[in-house]
Amino acid sequence: MKKIQIISLFPEMFEGVLHNSMMWKAQQEGAVSFEMINLRDFGLGPRKQVDDTPYGGGDGMLLKPEPLFAAIEKAKQNDPDAVVVLPTPRGKLWKQATAKHWSTLDTGLIFVCARYEGYDERITELIDEQVRVGDYVLTGGELPAMTIIDSVVRLLPNVLGGETSAEIESFADGQTLEYPQYTRPEEFQGKKVPDVLLSGHHGEIARWRADNSKIVED
Ligand code: ADE
């Protein structure tokens, strides 16, 4: 069972994602377990302070090192060998090949979701992997963490229940992309399903699918 721990100031953001669809099924099947760690619980003083102004000036607040260190230490106590992941726009671009690799690792994962305008750089000594989900800036690490987690969990053994769809779909082998698909009705608003898909010719269908597995140009 893959153990995934998530450190966040906004654990409720994960509720919908973790309690529905594939992610919920994966937990029911024992393929994965999740533990939320609320960073606020490790805040300093009576007001549970987690952020402070940057040295050298500048806008915004940074996450302080002490609460983040304490939260990561707690997660490490639960799972000493876990890989610690920091979603950040400065990280390495997240790829399907990495999702596949991580889904085969025996170790658990700890996601550190940073918020506000950033974090004290000294926390990076506790981080094993810095990952970005695209070349744009989001408000925090929660949405990137959900994206990364979803892409890994669906590849865990038994999660897709004997289907081969995870194997054949977009990017799974680094180049094959998912082809267009159709279901009933045969004609919808004057638009027909391509004849070849109704033909029953497996060879021709495979060729059509290969010819139509293309990525939209950037
Ligand atoms: N945090 C903010 N933006 C991000 C991005 N694009 N990828 C990962 N983490 C982020």
Boltz pocket constraint, residues with backbone or C-beta under 6 A from the ligand:
constraints:
  - pocket:
      binder: B
      contacts: [[A, 86], [A, 87], [A, 88], [A, 89], [A, 91], [A, 131], [A, 132], [A, 133], [A, 134], [A, 135], [A, 136], [A, 137], [A, 138], [A, 139], [A, 140], [A, 141], [A, 144]]
      max_distance: 6.0
